Amino acid sequence: MVNIKDLLNIAVRIEAEGYSYYKKMERKSTGKIKDLFSWLADQEREHEKIFKNMIDDSEENKETAYDEALGYLDAYAAISIIPKMKNDEIPVDFKEAIKAAMEVEKDSIIFYTDLSDYVPGYKENFDKIIEEERKHLKKLIALYENE
């Protein structure tokens, strides 16, 4: 058995990478694109704090999860989420920037939904983060459709 901390550390890594990605995009952008990436970076930082608090709490409770969960979730993050955020290519227009952010948010929703199945006792935290990720995605979709 792996402990919950191992699983939550994957989420912390995703949020930290997301923050770095959006800050990088913000620095290289202007106008609406800059504002969008600044907002997304702030949201990622808040989610990172929530996951770190969950880690602190789970260490006190010494909770465990299934070994296969760690492998699956680590691989999902490593293949589907993190590489998109490590891409140094800055989209040339607002629509492309939004599309890139939509992909990351969509994959994060899937990841956190799956992760919540393996981390008992934190349903409220996961529900909150998943709902916020959905709001990010909805906002990005609306922006994309209106551009």
Contacts in CASP RR format, 6 or more apart in sequence:
PFRMAT RR
TARGET T0000
AUTHOR 0000-0000-0000
METHOD contacts of the structure
MODEL  1
MVNIKDLLNIAVRIEAEGYSYYKKMERKSTGKIKDLFSWLADQEREHEKI
FKNMIDDSEENKETAYDEALGYLDAYAAISIIPKMKNDEIPVDFKEAIKA
AMEVEKDSIIFYTDLSDYVPGYKENFDKIIEEERKHLKKLIALYENE
1 64 0 8 1.000
1 65 0 8 1.000
1 66 0 8 1.000
1 67 0 8 1.000
2 64 0 8 1.000
2 65 0 8 1.000
2 66 0 8 1.000
2 67 0 8 1.000
2 69 0 8 1.000
2 70 0 8 1.000
3 58 0 8 1.000
3 59 0 8 1.000
3 62 0 8 1.000
3 63 0 8 1.000
3 64 0 8 1.000
3 65 0 8 1.000
4 54 0 8 1.000
4 55 0 8 1.000
4 58 0 8 1.000
4 61 0 8 1.000
4 63 0 8 1.000
4 64 0 8 1.000
4 65 0 8 1.000
4 119 0 8 1.000
5 55 0 8 1.000
5 58 0 8 1.000
5 59 0 8 1.000
6 65 0 8 1.000
6 70 0 8 1.000
7 65 0 8 1.000
7 69 0 8 1.000
7 70 0 8 1.000
7 73 0 8 1.000
7 115 0 8 1.000
7 118 0 8 1.000
7 119 0 8 1.000
8 51 0 8 1.000
8 54 0 8 1.000
8 55 0 8 1.000
8 58 0 8 1.000
8 119 0 8 1.000
9 55 0 8 1.000
10 70 0 8 1.000
10 73 0 8 1.000
10 74 0 8 1.000
10 77 0 8 1.000
10 115 0 8 1.000
11 47 0 8 1.000
11 51 0 8 1.000
11 111 0 8 1.000
11 112 0 8 1.000
11 115 0 8 1.000
12 48 0 8 1.000
12 51 0 8 1.000
12 52 0 8 1.000
12 55 0 8 1.000
13 77 0 8 1.000
13 82 0 8 1.000
14 77 0 8 1.000
14 81 0 8 1.000
14 82 0 8 1.000
14 108 0 8 1.000
14 111 0 8 1.000
15 44 0 8 1.000
15 45 0 8 1.000
15 47 0 8 1.000
15 48 0 8 1.000
15 51 0 8 1.000
16 44 0 8 1.000
16 48 0 8 1.000
17 81 0 8 1.000
17 82 0 8 1.000
17 85 0 8 1.000
17 86 0 8 1.000
18 40 0 8 1.000
18 41 0 8 1.000
18 44 0 8 1.000
18 85 0 8 1.000
18 104 0 8 1.000
19 41 0 8 1.000
19 44 0 8 1.000
19 45 0 8 1.000
19 48 0 8 1.000
20 85 0 8 1.000
21 84 0 8 1.000
21 85 0 8 1.000
21 86 0 8 1.000
21 104 0 8 1.000
22 37 0 8 1.000
22 38 0 8 1.000
22 40 0 8 1.000
22 41 0 8 1.000
22 44 0 8 1.000
22 101 0 8 1.000
23 37 0 8 1.000
23 41 0 8 1.000
24 88 0 8 1.000
25 33 0 8 1.000
25 37 0 8 1.000
25 90 0 8 1.000
25 97 0 8 1.000
26 34 0 8 1.000
26 37 0 8 1.000
26 38 0 8 1.000
26 41 0 8 1.000
28 90 0 8 1.000
29 37 0 8 1.000
29 90 0 8 1.000
29 97 0 8 1.000
32 94 0 8 1.000
33 94 0 8 1.000
33 97 0 8 1.000
36 97 0 8 1.000
36 98 0 8 1.000
36 101 0 8 1.000
36 140 0 8 1.000
36 143 0 8 1.000
37 97 0 8 1.000
37 101 0 8 1.000
40 101 0 8 1.000
40 136 0 8 1.000
43 132 0 8 1.000
43 136 0 8 1.000
47 129 0 8 1.000
47 132 0 8 1.000
50 125 0 8 1.000
50 128 0 8 1.000
50 129 0 8 1.000
54 119 0 8 1.000
54 122 0 8 1.000
54 125 0 8 1.000
58 119 0 8 1.000
58 122 0 8 1.000
63 119 0 8 1.000
63 120 0 8 1.000
65 118 0 8 1.000
65 119 0 8 1.000
66 118 0 8 1.000
69 117 0 8 1.000
69 118 0 8 1.000
72 114 0 8 1.000
73 111 0 8 1.000
73 114 0 8 1.000
73 115 0 8 1.000
73 118 0 8 1.000
76 107 0 8 1.000
76 110 0 8 1.000
76 111 0 8 1.000
76 114 0 8 1.000
77 111 0 8 1.000
80 107 0 8 1.000
80 110 0 8 1.000
80 111 0 8 1.000
81 104 0 8 1.000
81 107 0 8 1.000
81 108 0 8 1.000
81 111 0 8 1.000
84 100 0 8 1.000
84 103 0 8 1.000
84 104 0 8 1.000
84 107 0 8 1.000
85 104 0 8 1.000
87 100 0 8 1.000
90 97 0 8 1.000
91 97 0 8 1.000
91 99 0 8 1.000
91 100 0 8 1.000
94 143 0 8 1.000
94 147 0 8 1.000
95 144 0 8 1.000
95 147 0 8 1.000
98 140 0 8 1.000
98 143 0 8 1.000
98 144 0 8 1.000
98 147 0 8 1.000
99 144 0 8 1.000
101 136 0 8 1.000
101 140 0 8 1.000
102 137 0 8 1.000
102 140 0 8 1.000
102 141 0 8 1.000
102 144 0 8 1.000
105 133 0 8 1.000
105 136 0 8 1.000
105 137 0 8 1.000
105 140 0 8 1.000
106 137 0 8 1.000
108 133 0 8 1.000
109 130 0 8 1.000
109 133 0 8 1.000
109 134 0 8 1.000
109 137 0 8 1.000
112 126 0 8 1.000
112 129 0 8 1.000
112 130 0 8 1.000
112 133 0 8 1.000
113 126 0 8 1.000
113 130 0 8 1.000
115 126 0 8 1.000
116 122 0 8 1.000
116 123 0 8 1.000
116 126 0 8 1.000
116 127 0 8 1.000
116 130 0 8 1.000
119 126 0 8 1.000
END
